[in-house]
Each structure stands twice: as structure tokens, then as C-alpha cells.
Amino acid sequence: MPFKINQDRTKEIAKRFDVDPKLVKNVHDMYANEIVPLLQDQYLAHLCRALEEFLRSKGESDSFTIRLKSIKRKSGFGGRIQYIKEREDKTAQYMIHYYDQIEDLQKRIIISHELGHILFAIIFKHQNDGKIDPNTIEHVEPLSSLLGFFALLDRSDFYKESSGTFTHTSFEKLLSDFSLIHNGKHKE
């Protein structure tokens, strides 16, 4: 349990940041009880954000978003996309629904495939003056799977090879790095 928060660590954090231990506990409890549960459904969020930026650069509105939502289903494998039409405020949104009972790895496969559908539907729309060419629809399934495959290949490499450079190896090192920021001594 190198990163678990206990009473001793709460006191140590409070001392480093010169705050009351109750404040440390309150912020930790809020994060653990209210934010962490929301993280559970944020599969491939980095890929969603990157696709949003890419599609905005291709002509989608600045408020274009992709959201994920699990749906209850007793059996089955898959997901679906819902397009939420652009409103007066120019907000456009796609919602990817995926089945909550499937394994996490399968959820990532489904979501990355559905992201491919969104990507190629929008690309085809912009290439054809806002219309999706019926001749390209038959190619969307394999294109969507290809995008999903390459995205998960990239993420698998990242988690296997690179993620160590983005993580702290100890509680003490993490606390020390944040203490530098708190004390105005962070590296530039």
C-alpha cells in the first residue's frame, strides 16, 4: 500500500502544506468518494479529448464533445452511438453508450471502435458538404475497427513501456514534488 492515505500520512501532508489535518482529510474524502467513482467510466478519455480537438480542427464547433455512458444490459456485447444535435448555442455532442456488464478490456475495444464511427462519419460529412456518402458507409466498419486497433495498440505500448516515466515510485517522492510547488521552488 505505498500510496494509501492513513492518519500518519494525513498529518505529514498537513504539515508540509501548512494546513489543518481536517482539511487534508476533507479534500481526500471528496476526491476518493466523489471524483474517483466518476473516473471508473472514463475509458480512453485521452483518446476522446484528442479526437475532439482533431475534429474541431476539421470544422466541428468549438464546443463539440464526445461523452461516454454505461448502460445496464444483462447480456450482449457492444455499444452504440447517439448524436445529440447541435443546439442554438452551437453545442454538438456524441454519446457512446456501452454495456456495463462486459469486462474492462472489452469496453475499451467497443469504445475505441465507436470512436472510429464518430471520426469517419464526421470526416465523410465534411468531405461531402455535410452529407455522408452512402458509398462510404460500407467501409466505416473496418475503418472504425482499424482506428480502434491502432489506438489500443498505442495505449498498450504506452502502459507497457512508457507509463513509468509518468508515475511516482513512492509516496515520499510525490509529496516532495508537490511541496516544491507549494514552496515556490518548482523546476522551470
C-alpha positions in Angstrom: 0.0 0.0 0.0 2.7 2.6 -0.9 0.1 5.2 -1.9 -2.7 4.7 0.6 -3.6 7.6 2.9 -3.7 6.9 6.6 -3.7 9.1 9.7 0.1 9.4 9.8 0.3 10.5 6.2 -2.6 12.9 6.6 -0.6 14.6 9.4 2.5 14.6 7.3 0.7 16.2 4.3 -0.9 18.8 6.6 2.5 19.7 8.0 4.1 20.0 4.5 1.3 22.2 3.2 0.8 24.1 6.5 -2.9 23.3 6.7 -5.2 21.6 9.2 -5.3 17.8 9.0 -9.1 18.0 8.8 -8.8 20.0 5.6 -6.5 17.3 4.2 -9.0 14.6 5.2 -11.9 16.5 3.7 -10.1 17.0 0.3 -9.1 13.4 0.3 -12.6 12.2 1.1 -14.1 14.4 -1.6 -11.6 13.1 -4.1 -12.0 9.4 -3.1 -15.7 9.4 -2.7 -17.0 11.8 -5.3 -14.4 12.1 -8.1 -12.8 8.6 -8.2 -16.2 6.9 -8.9 -16.6 9.2 -11.9 -13.2 8.0 -13.2 -14.4 4.5 -13.3 -16.3 5.2 -16.5 -13.7 7.3 -18.2 -12.3 4.7 -20.6 -10.0 6.1 -23.2 -10.7 9.7 -22.1 -7.4 10.9 -23.6 -8.4 9.5 -27.0 -11.8 11.1 -26.7 -10.2 14.5 -26.0 -7.7 14.1 -28.8 -10.5 13.2 -31.3 -12.5 16.2 -30.1 -9.5 18.5 -30.8 -8.9 16.9 -34.2 -12.5 17.1 -35.3 -12.7 20.7 -34.2 -9.7 21.5 -36.4 -11.7 19.8 -39.3 -14.7 22.1 -38.9 -16.7 20.9 -35.9 -17.9 23.6 -33.4 -15.5 24.6 -30.6 -18.0 23.1 -28.1 -18.0 19.7 -29.8 -17.7 16.9 -27.3 -17.7 13.1 -27.0 -19.1 11.6 -23.9 -19.3 8.0 -22.6 -22.1 6.4 -20.6 -22.5 2.8 -19.4 -25.9 1.3 -19.9 -27.3 -1.7 -18.0 -27.9 -4.8 -20.0 -28.0 -8.4 -18.8 -26.3 -9.9 -21.9 -24.7 -8.9 -25.1 -21.5 -7.4 -26.3 -21.3 -3.9 -27.8 -22.3 -0.4 -27.7 -24.0 2.3 -29.7 -23.6 6.0 -30.6 -26.1 8.7 -30.1 -25.7 12.0 -31.9 -27.1 14.9 -29.9 -27.9 17.6 -32.5 -26.3 20.9 -32.4 -28.4 23.4 -30.4 -28.7 27.1 -30.8 -25.6 27.6 -28.7 -23.7 25.5 -31.3 -23.1 22.7 -28.8 -22.7 19.4 -30.6 -22.2 16.1 -28.8 -21.8 12.4 -29.5 -22.6 10.0 -26.7 -21.1 6.5 -26.8 -23.2 4.0 -24.8 -21.5 0.8 -23.8 -22.8 -2.2 -21.9 -21.8 -2.1 -18.2 -21.5 -5.9 -17.7 -18.7 -6.6 -20.1 -15.1 -6.7 -19.0 -13.0 -3.5 -18.9 -10.7 -4.7 -21.8 -13.8 -5.3 -23.9 -15.2 -1.9 -23.0 -12.1 -0.3 -24.3 -12.4 -2.3 -27.6 -16.0 -1.3 -28.0 -15.4 2.4 -27.2 -12.4 2.7 -29.5 -14.4 1.1 -32.3 -17.3 3.5 -31.7 -14.9 6.4 -31.7 -13.9 5.3 -35.2 -17.5 5.6 -36.3 -17.7 9.1 -35.0 -14.4 10.1 -36.6 -15.2 8.7 -40.0 -18.8 9.9 -40.0 -17.6 13.4 -39.4 -14.8 13.2 -41.9 -17.2 11.9 -44.6 -19.7 14.6 -43.7 -17.1 17.4 -44.2 -15.8 15.8 -47.4 -19.3 15.7 -48.9 -20.7 19.1 -48.0 -22.4 17.9 -44.9 -23.7 14.7 -46.3 -22.5 11.2 -45.6 -21.8 9.4 -48.9 -23.8 6.1 -49.0 -20.9 4.6 -50.9 -18.5 5.1 -48.0 -20.8 3.7 -45.3 -19.9 0.1 -46.0 -16.3 1.0 -45.3 -16.9 2.5 -41.9 -17.0 -0.8 -40.0 -13.5 -1.9 -41.0 -12.2 1.7 -40.7 -13.7 2.0 -37.2 -12.0 -1.2 -36.2 -8.7 -0.1 -37.7 -8.8 3.1 -35.7 -9.7 1.2 -32.5 -6.9 -1.3 -33.2 -4.3 1.4 -33.7 -5.5 3.4 -30.7 -5.3 0.4 -28.3 -2.0 -0.7 -29.8 -0.6 2.7 -29.0 -2.1 2.7 -25.5 -0.9 -0.8 -24.8 2.6 0.2 -25.8 2.3 3.3 -23.5 1.2 1.3 -20.5 3.7 -1.4 -21.0 6.8 0.8 -22.0 6.3 4.4 -21.1 4.0 4.8 -18.2 6.8 4.5 -15.6 8.1 8.0 -16.7 4.7 9.5 -15.7 4.3 7.9 -12.3 5.9 8.4 -8.9 7.6 5.4 -7.3 6.9 6.4 -3.7 4.6 8.5 -1.6 7.5 10.5 -0.3 8.7 11.5 -3.8 5.2 12.6 -4.8 4.8 14.6 -1.6 8.2 16.1 -2.1 7.5 17.2 -5.7 4.2 18.9 -4.6 6.0 20.5 -1.7 8.3 22.2 -4.2 5.4 23.7 -6.0 3.8 24.7 -2.7 7.0 26.4 -1.6 7.5 28.1 -5.0 10.6 26.1 -5.8 9.4 24.0 -8.7 11.7 23.4 -11.6 11.2 25.5 -14.7 
